[in-house]
Amino acid sequence: RVRDAKYHLPSKIKQNAPSLAEGTVPDFAKVQDDIVALNGWADRKVTPSVRPGIVPGTIDVDLLVEDELPLHGSVELNNRYSPDTTPTRLNASIGYHNLWQLGHSFGLSTQLAPERIEDAEIYSAYYIARFAQAPDFSLLLTATKQNSDVSTLGGAAVAGRGETAGVRGLFTLPGRGDYFHSLSLGMDFKRFDEDLVIGDETFTTPIDYWPMSLSYGGGWIGDKSFTEVNTSATWNLRGMGSGVQEFDAKRFEADGSFFYFRGDLSRTQDLPKGFEAFGKVQGQATTNPLINSEQLAGGGASTVRGYLESEALGDGGWFLTGEIRTPSLIQSTEKKEDGEFEREWRFHTFYDVGRLYLNDPLPDQTDVFRLSSWGLGTRFSLLENVEGSLEVAWPLVDQGTTAADDPFLLFQVEAGF
């Protein structure tokens, strides 16, 4: 029997627990696998309860369900803005995660510049299909329309104005103790616009291509630490999309064929007296000149604070971040998957540094961009789903529109359900 299920059909839960099928001898060797698969959904927890049956020699098994409405959304306000645009950004997202009672997910998200809409207008959608016959595999479909030069929707800054659509296979790999990891393989279609000004006339010259990517991510939860690694390889073959002339017009010496590797490694470490240390290294490596939509963006909250988003772009580069965090002013006993407490309020100091490089630059073109900063800040996670941050960063070198020693205030506040 399935008890207490509110938002998930009991018949579907039974169907996904064949080791406990009624009228059969329970296959206890597979019960744990079935329960782990049932609990793989974020809004549902299933616990088996076993007791002697009414008929001698039999047992009764109840599947006790704790579930929540699989509808989630969030609204975020921040000032992650790029040069020559208004400062505020409004992000919103909503998703439902049990379509057709099959665990499929569909979500929408947007990023807007409320002060001047043309500065940022991005719309994104995704669909995730899961399969009972292959619980460790899912299929992801995505689509994005970007009417701005820089997007920070989803974290890292992405340069380019246009549309993308993609498909990926997501594979959850077998865990090893406290280490969990996953793999994805997919292809995107990308189309970006390029404005060419001749005299008083502006011509839009689009460029399109079909890059492929292979990504790996993993996390390890230690007794007093959390370590995370993410890597990806992205490549495009010449002839898949626009021709050599279109690529060369968008970026000198680009021909439509490229390969680059991107990765990051981070660690959060508990220190004595409730302090924490955080470190992160990230970067991108390639030998090709890349168009701006594939370049690594430098500056902003995800790389070097104190600079505007995408203050500089490079074909390759690296960034280092170090933080020391104070003990939390709020005590909480519950932890999230990444080892952080669900409710906390900490202050921190940080140092960020990075370099960006261009391959095959034009004569007299700057081919190395340096960024570094230090600062102070605070982050909080309050109530059920309210979190935010406030930081002041001091750039240490001039870059783009940012002058050294000119303090920059960053803020972010998010509420979700």
C-alpha positions as CSV (number, residue, x, y, z in Angstrom):
1,R,0.0,0.0,0.0
2,V,1.0,3.6,-0.6
3,R,0.1,6.0,2.1
4,D,-0.1,9.8,2.5
5,A,0.8,10.7,-1.2
6,K,-0.7,14.1,-2.0
7,Y,0.9,15.1,-5.3
8,H,2.1,11.8,-6.7
9,L,-0.1,8.9,-7.9
10,P,0.1,5.8,-5.7
11,S,-0.1,3.6,-8.8
12,K,3.0,5.3,-10.3
13,I,4.9,4.8,-7.0
14,K,3.9,1.1,-6.9
15,Q,5.0,0.8,-10.5
16,N,8.4,2.1,-9.7
17,A,8.9,-0.3,-6.8
18,P,8.7,-3.7,-8.6
19,S,10.8,-5.4,-5.9
20,L,7.8,-4.9,-3.5
21,A,5.0,-5.9,-6.0
22,E,1.9,-7.2,-4.3
23,G,1.4,-11.0,-4.3
24,T,5.1,-11.7,-4.8
25,V,8.0,-12.6,-2.6
26,P,9.9,-9.3,-1.9
27,D,13.3,-9.1,-3.6
28,F,15.1,-7.4,-0.8
29,A,18.3,-7.4,-2.8
30,K,16.7,-4.8,-5.1
31,V,14.5,-3.0,-2.5
32,Q,17.2,-0.4,-1.7
33,D,17.7,0.4,-5.4
34,D,14.0,1.0,-5.9
35,I,13.7,3.2,-2.8
36,V,16.8,5.2,-3.8
37,A,15.2,5.8,-7.3
38,L,11.9,6.8,-5.8
39,N,13.7,9.3,-3.5
40,G,15.6,10.8,-6.5
41,W,12.8,13.3,-6.9
42,A,13.4,16.5,-5.0
43,D,9.8,16.9,-3.7
44,R,9.2,13.3,-2.6
45,K,10.5,11.0,0.1
46,V,9.4,7.4,0.3
47,T,10.0,5.2,3.4
48,P,9.1,1.5,3.4
49,S,7.4,0.1,6.6
50,V,7.4,-3.7,7.0
51,R,5.2,-5.6,9.4
52,P,3.9,-9.2,9.7
53,G,0.9,-9.9,7.5
54,I,-2.5,-11.1,8.7
55,V,-2.0,-14.4,6.9
56,P,0.8,-16.5,8.6
57,G,4.0,-16.5,6.7
58,T,3.3,-13.2,4.9
59,I,4.4,-9.6,5.4
60,D,2.7,-6.3,4.7
61,V,4.7,-3.4,3.2
62,D,3.5,0.1,3.3
63,L,5.3,2.9,1.3
64,L,5.0,6.0,3.5
65,V,5.2,9.1,1.3
66,E,6.1,12.6,2.3
67,D,5.7,14.9,-0.7
68,E,5.3,18.5,-1.6
69,L,3.7,20.4,-4.5
70,P,6.4,20.1,-7.2
71,L,6.0,23.7,-8.3
72,H,8.9,26.0,-7.6
73,G,9.8,29.6,-8.5
74,S,12.1,32.4,-7.6
75,V,12.5,36.2,-8.1
76,E,16.0,37.8,-7.8
77,L,17.1,41.4,-8.0
78,N,20.8,42.2,-8.4
79,N,23.2,44.7,-10.0
80,R,25.2,42.4,-12.3
81,Y,25.3,44.8,-15.2
82,S,27.7,45.2,-18.2
83,P,29.3,48.5,-19.4
84,D,27.0,51.1,-20.9
85,T,23.8,49.7,-19.4
86,T,21.6,50.5,-16.5
87,P,22.6,48.8,-13.2
88,T,19.7,46.7,-12.0
89,R,18.7,43.2,-13.2
90,L,15.5,41.3,-12.4
91,N,15.6,37.5,-12.7
92,A,12.5,35.3,-12.4
93,S,11.9,31.6,-12.9
94,I,9.2,29.0,-12.4
95,G,9.1,25.3,-12.9
96,Y,6.9,22.3,-12.4
97,H,8.6,18.9,-11.8
98,N,6.0,16.1,-12.1
99,L,4.4,16.5,-15.5
100,W,2.2,13.6,-16.6
101,Q,3.0,12.0,-13.2
102,L,6.3,10.8,-14.9
103,G,8.6,13.2,-13.1
104,H,9.1,15.3,-16.2
105,S,10.1,19.0,-15.6
106,F,9.2,22.1,-17.5
107,G,10.5,25.6,-16.6
108,L,10.7,29.2,-17.7
109,S,13.1,31.9,-16.7
110,T,13.8,35.5,-17.7
111,Q,16.2,38.3,-17.1
112,L,15.2,41.9,-17.6
113,A,16.7,45.4,-17.0
114,P,13.7,47.1,-15.3
115,E,15.2,50.6,-15.8
116,R,15.6,50.2,-19.6
117,I,14.4,47.0,-21.1
118,E,16.7,47.1,-24.1
119,D,19.7,46.7,-21.8
120,A,18.7,43.2,-20.9
121,E,15.9,41.0,-22.2
122,I,16.5,37.3,-22.0
123,Y,13.9,34.5,-22.1
124,S,14.7,30.8,-21.5
125,A,12.8,27.5,-21.3
126,Y,13.7,23.9,-20.5
127,Y,12.1,20.5,-20.5
128,I,13.6,17.4,-18.8
129,A,12.2,14.0,-19.6
130,R,12.9,11.1,-17.2
131,F,12.5,7.4,-18.0
132,A,11.4,4.7,-15.5
133,Q,13.3,2.1,-17.5
134,A,16.5,4.1,-17.2
135,P,16.4,6.0,-13.8
136,D,20.0,7.3,-14.2
137,F,19.3,8.9,-17.6
138,S,17.3,12.0,-18.5
139,L,16.9,14.1,-21.6
140,L,17.2,17.9,-21.4
141,L,15.8,20.3,-24.1
142,T,16.6,24.1,-23.8
143,A,15.9,27.2,-25.7
144,T,17.0,30.8,-25.1
145,K,16.2,34.2,-26.7
146,Q,18.7,36.9,-25.8
147,N,18.0,40.5,-26.8
148,S,21.0,41.9,-25.0
149,D,24.7,41.9,-25.5
150,V,25.5,40.2,-22.1
151,S,23.4,37.7,-20.1
152,T,24.1,36.7,-16.5
153,L,21.0,34.5,-16.3
154,G,22.1,31.2,-14.7
155,G,25.4,32.5,-13.3
156,A,28.3,33.0,-15.6
157,A,28.2,35.9,-18.1
158,V,27.5,35.0,-21.7
159,A,28.2,37.5,-24.6
160,G,26.1,37.6,-27.7
161,R,22.6,38.7,-28.9
162,G,20.6,36.0,-30.5
163,E,19.0,32.6,-30.0
164,T,20.1,29.1,-28.9
165,A,18.4,25.7,-28.7
166,G,20.0,22.6,-27.4
167,V,19.5,18.9,-26.5
168,R,21.5,17.0,-23.9
169,G,21.6,13.5,-22.5
170,L,22.2,13.6,-18.7
171,F,23.7,10.6,-17.0
172,T,23.8,10.2,-13.2
173,L,26.9,8.1,-12.6
174,P,27.1,5.5,-9.7
175,G,28.2,7.3,-6.5
176,R,31.2,6.2,-4.5
177,G,30.6,6.8,-0.8
178,D,30.3,10.6,-0.3
179,Y,31.3,11.3,-3.9
180,F,28.5,11.9,-6.5
181,H,29.0,12.8,-10.1
182,S,27.3,13.1,-13.5
183,L,28.0,13.3,-17.2
184,S,26.2,15.1,-20.1
185,L,26.6,15.0,-23.8
186,G,24.8,17.3,-26.2
187,M,24.5,19.7,-29.1
188,D,23.3,23.2,-29.5
189,F,22.1,25.4,-32.4
190,K,23.3,29.0,-31.9
191,R,22.4,32.0,-34.0
192,F,23.8,35.4,-33.1
193,D,23.3,38.8,-34.8
194,E,26.2,41.1,-35.8
195,D,25.5,44.8,-36.6
196,L,27.6,46.2,-39.4
197,V,27.4,50.0,-39.8
198,I,28.2,51.5,-43.2
199,G,27.7,55.2,-43.4
200,D,24.2,56.0,-42.0
201,E,22.9,52.4,-42.5
202,T,23.1,49.5,-40.2
203,F,23.0,45.9,-41.6
204,T,22.4,42.8,-39.4
205,T,24.6,39.9,-40.4
206,P,23.6,36.8,-38.5
207,I,26.0,33.9,-37.8
208,D,24.9,30.4,-36.9
209,Y,26.7,27.2,-35.9
210,W,26.1,23.8,-34.2
211,P,28.6,23.3,-31.3
212,M,28.8,20.0,-29.4
213,S,29.8,19.6,-25.7
214,L,30.8,16.9,-23.2
215,S,30.5,17.9,-19.5
216,Y,31.4,16.2,-16.2
217,G,30.6,17.4,-12.8
218,G,31.2,15.9,-9.3
219,G,31.0,16.8,-5.7
220,W,32.5,15.3,-2.5
221,I,31.1,15.8,0.9
222,G,33.7,15.5,3.6
223,D,33.3,15.6,7.4
224,K,34.3,19.3,7.4
225,S,34.5,20.2,3.7
226,F,32.7,20.2,0.4
227,T,34.6,19.9,-2.9
228,E,33.1,20.5,-6.3
229,V,34.6,20.0,-9.8
230,N,33.1,20.9,-13.2
231,T,34.7,20.3,-16.6
232,S,33.5,20.6,-20.2
233,A,34.8,20.3,-23.7
234,T,33.1,22.3,-26.5
235,W,33.8,22.0,-30.2
236,N,32.5,23.0,-33.5
237,L,33.3,21.6,-37.0
238,R,33.9,23.9,-39.9
239,G,30.9,23.7,-42.3
240,M,28.3,23.2,-39.6
241,G,26.5,26.5,-40.0
242,S,27.9,29.8,-41.4
243,G,30.9,29.8,-43.6
244,V,34.5,30.9,-43.0
245,Q,33.8,34.4,-44.3
246,E,31.0,35.0,-41.8
247,F,33.2,33.8,-38.9
248,D,36.2,35.8,-40.0
249,A,34.0,38.9,-40.3
250,K,32.9,38.5,-36.7
251,R,36.4,37.6,-35.4
252,F,39.7,38.0,-37.1
253,E,41.1,34.6,-38.2
254,A,38.1,32.6,-36.9
255,D,37.0,30.0,-39.4
256,G,34.1,28.1,-37.7
257,S,36.3,25.3,-36.4
258,F,37.2,25.5,-32.7
259,F,37.7,23.5,-29.6
260,Y,38.1,24.7,-26.0
261,F,38.2,23.2,-22.5
262,R,36.6,24.9,-19.5
263,G,36.6,23.9,-15.9
264,D,36.5,24.9,-12.3
265,L,37.4,23.4,-8.9
266,S,36.2,24.8,-5.6
267,R,36.4,23.8,-2.0
268,T,34.7,25.0,1.2
269,Q,36.6,24.1,4.4
270,D,35.4,24.3,8.0
271,L,37.9,26.0,10.2
272,P,38.2,26.2,14.1
273,K,35.7,28.4,16.0
274,G,33.1,28.2,13.2
275,F,35.1,30.0,10.6
276,E,35.1,28.9,6.9
277,A,37.6,29.1,4.1
278,F,36.6,29.0,0.4
279,G,38.8,28.7,-2.7
280,K,38.0,28.4,-6.4
281,V,40.0,28.2,-9.6
282,Q,38.4,28.4,-13.0
283,G,39.5,28.9,-16.5
284,Q,39.3,28.1,-20.2
285,A,42.0,26.9,-22.6
286,T,42.0,27.0,-26.4
287,T,44.4,27.6,-29.3
288,N,41.7,29.0,-31.5
289,P,40.4,32.6,-32.0
290,L,36.8,32.5,-30.8
291,I,33.8,34.6,-31.5
292,N,32.5,36.5,-28.5
293,S,29.7,34.1,-27.7
294,E,32.3,31.4,-26.9
295,Q,34.9,33.5,-25.2
296,L,35.5,33.6,-21.5
297,A,34.1,36.7,-19.8
298,G,36.1,38.5,-17.1
299,G,34.7,40.8,-14.4
300,G,31.6,40.6,-12.2
301,A,30.2,38.5,-9.4
302,S,31.3,35.1,-10.8
303,T,34.9,35.9,-11.6
304,V,36.5,39.2,-10.3
305,R,34.3,41.3,-8.2
306,G,34.6,45.1,-8.5
307,Y,34.5,45.1,-12.3
308,L,31.4,45.2,-14.4
309,E,30.1,42.0,-16.0
310,S,32.1,41.0,-19.1
311,E,34.4,44.0,-18.6
312,A,36.9,42.0,-20.7
313,L,36.6,39.0,-23.0
314,G,39.3,36.4,-23.9
315,D,39.8,33.2,-25.8
316,G,41.5,31.7,-22.8
317,G,42.2,32.6,-19.2
318,W,42.0,31.8,-15.6
319,F,40.5,33.2,-12.3
320,L,41.3,32.6,-8.7
321,T,39.1,33.4,-5.7
322,G,39.8,33.1,-2.0
323,E,37.5,33.9,0.9
324,I,37.6,33.8,4.7
325,R,34.2,33.7,6.3
326,T,33.2,34.4,9.9
327,P,31.1,32.1,12.1
328,S,27.4,32.3,11.3
329,L,25.4,34.7,13.4
330,I,22.4,32.3,13.0
331,Q,22.6,28.8,14.3
332,S,21.0,26.0,12.2
333,T,21.3,22.2,12.4
334,E,20.0,21.3,8.9
335,K,22.4,21.2,6.0
336,K,21.9,21.4,2.2
337,E,23.4,18.9,-0.3
338,D,26.6,21.0,-0.6
339,G,27.2,20.9,3.1
340,E,26.1,24.5,3.8
341,F,23.6,25.2,6.6
342,E,20.1,26.0,5.4
343,R,20.0,29.1,7.5
344,E,23.1,31.2,8.2
345,W,24.4,34.7,8.1
346,R,28.1,35.2,7.7
347,F,30.6,38.1,6.9
348,H,33.6,37.5,4.7
349,T,36.7,39.1,3.1
350,F,37.9,38.1,-0.4
351,Y,40.6,38.4,-3.0
352,D,39.9,37.8,-6.7
353,V,42.5,37.8,-9.5
354,G,42.5,36.7,-13.1
355,R,44.0,37.0,-16.6
356,L,42.4,36.8,-20.1
357,Y,44.3,36.1,-23.3
358,L,43.5,36.6,-27.0
359,N,44.8,34.3,-29.7
360,D,45.8,35.8,-33.1
361,P,45.1,39.4,-32.1
362,L,45.0,42.2,-34.6
363,P,48.1,44.5,-34.9
364,D,48.3,46.8,-31.9
365,Q,45.3,45.1,-30.3
366,T,45.5,44.4,-26.5
367,D,45.9,40.7,-26.1
368,V,46.3,40.3,-22.3
369,F,43.7,41.6,-19.8
370,R,44.5,41.7,-16.0
371,L,41.9,42.0,-13.3
372,S,42.3,41.8,-9.5
373,S,40.3,43.0,-6.5
374,W,39.7,42.6,-2.8
375,G,36.7,43.3,-0.7
376,L,34.4,42.8,2.2
377,G,30.9,41.4,2.3
378,T,28.1,39.5,3.9
379,R,25.8,36.6,2.8
380,F,22.6,35.5,4.4
381,S,20.1,32.6,4.1
382,L,17.0,33.4,6.1
383,L,13.5,32.1,6.6
384,E,12.7,29.3,4.3
385,N,13.7,30.6,0.9
386,V,15.2,34.0,1.2
387,E,18.9,34.6,0.6
388,G,21.1,37.4,-0.5
389,S,24.5,39.1,-0.4
390,L,26.0,42.6,-0.1
391,E,29.7,43.2,-1.0
392,V,32.1,46.1,-1.5
393,A,35.0,45.4,-3.8
394,W,38.0,47.6,-4.6
395,P,39.6,46.9,-8.0
396,L,43.4,46.9,-7.9
397,V,44.1,47.6,-11.6
398,D,42.4,49.6,-14.3
399,Q,40.4,47.6,-16.8
400,G,37.8,48.8,-19.4
401,T,35.5,51.3,-17.8
402,T,36.7,50.5,-14.2
403,A,39.3,52.5,-12.5
404,A,41.6,51.1,-9.8
405,D,40.6,51.8,-6.2
406,D,37.1,52.9,-7.2
407,P,34.9,50.9,-4.8
408,F,32.0,49.0,-6.3
409,L,28.9,47.8,-4.3
410,L,27.4,44.5,-5.4
411,F,24.0,43.3,-4.1
412,Q,21.8,40.3,-4.7
413,V,18.5,39.3,-3.0
414,E,16.4,36.3,-3.9
415,A,13.1,34.9,-2.7
416,G,11.7,31.5,-3.8
417,F,9.1,28.9,-3.1
